[in-house]
Amino acid sequence: MRPKPFLLCIDRLDKADGRVWAVKIGAKWFTAHTVHVWVDVETVFKGKNARQPKAYLEGVGVVRMDGHGTITIAAA
């Protein structure tokens, strides 16, 4: 797999299944209860009047999902 740009933010704090984190890769969103990030990220704040997500982390990495609610983002 090749590293790709990603965005990491909080989705919804009231999710019953605990998957409050959201990772966007391209046009697709994935949710998880745990995200392990092993690459450099940069904080982005678009302002209080911006559309959601207003604040997030962005970086480049290989995003892997284990199918049980954990996402790992690594260099390769």
C-alpha positions in Angstrom: 0.0 0.0 0.0 1.1 3.5 -0.7 0.9 6.3 1.8 -2.0 8.7 1.1 -3.2 12.0 2.6 -5.7 11.6 5.4 -7.7 13.7 7.8 -8.5 12.7 11.4 -11.2 14.3 13.5 -13.9 13.6 16.1 -17.1 12.5 14.5 -19.8 12.4 17.1 -19.3 12.1 20.9 -22.7 10.5 21.4 -22.2 7.3 19.3 -23.5 4.3 21.1 -20.8 2.0 19.7 -18.0 4.3 20.8 -16.7 5.0 17.3 -16.2 8.7 17.9 -13.1 9.1 15.7 -13.4 9.7 11.9 -10.7 9.2 9.3 -11.1 10.5 5.8 -9.2 9.0 2.9 -10.1 10.5 -0.4 -13.8 10.9 -0.4 -14.5 8.1 2.1 -14.9 8.4 5.8 -14.2 5.5 8.3 -15.1 5.6 12.0 -13.3 3.9 15.0 -13.1 3.9 18.7 -9.3 3.8 18.7 -6.8 5.4 16.3 -3.1 4.7 16.4 -1.1 7.4 14.5 2.6 6.6 13.8 3.3 9.4 11.3 3.7 13.2 11.6 0.5 15.2 11.6 -0.4 18.8 11.4 -3.2 20.6 13.2 -5.7 22.5 11.2 -8.3 24.9 12.5 -10.6 26.4 9.9 -12.4 28.8 12.2 -15.5 28.8 14.4 -17.8 29.6 11.5 -16.4 27.0 9.1 -18.3 23.9 8.1 -17.5 20.6 9.9 -14.9 19.5 10.6 -13.7 22.8 12.0 -10.6 21.4 13.5 -8.7 18.2 12.6 -5.3 16.6 12.1 -3.9 15.9 8.7 -1.0 13.9 7.4 0.2 11.3 4.9 0.3 7.6 5.8 -1.0 4.1 5.2 -4.4 3.7 6.8 -5.3 0.2 8.0 -8.6 -0.9 9.7 -8.8 -4.1 11.7 -12.5 -4.5 11.4 -13.1 -4.3 15.1 -13.0 -0.5 15.6 -9.3 0.2 15.5 -7.5 2.2 12.8 -3.7 2.3 12.5 -2.0 5.0 10.4 1.7 4.2 9.7 4.5 5.2 7.3 4.3 1.9 5.4 
